[in-house]
């Protein structure tokens, strides 16, 4: 099954919502395996995003990317709230957009659209928001 990289975070959120519901064991297993693969892909995406930011950032005298930090009330840098000073935001944006449009292969079978009907028949209510977030996992 393939999904676009841009859809990964939303699907992970949908799986997280589903994990709070008592579901049949087979579906719980499928969701857990799918989440594991998608979390790994999300980590790779984040590493790629940082690499692209560093590649397109202004460089200091040592060739390191320049990071602009927010300041606290005393004027000191807030290290956890820094952003890269991009030399070419347009080039970074185009590169990141291309990454997000890439299709990611995951080794799970797609969900059958009838799975939620079957759950409903068993009296299991699935929030519409979770279903919406899982749409990229459905077979066409």
Buried (B, 14 or more C-beta within 10 A) or exposed (E): BEBEBBBBBBBBBBBEBBEEBEBEEEBBEBBEEBBEBBEEBBEBBEEBBEEBBEBBBBEEEEEEBBBBEEEEEEEEEEEEEEEBBBBEEEEBEEBBEEBBEEEBEBEBEBBEEEBBEEBEEEEBEBEEEBBEBBBBBBEE
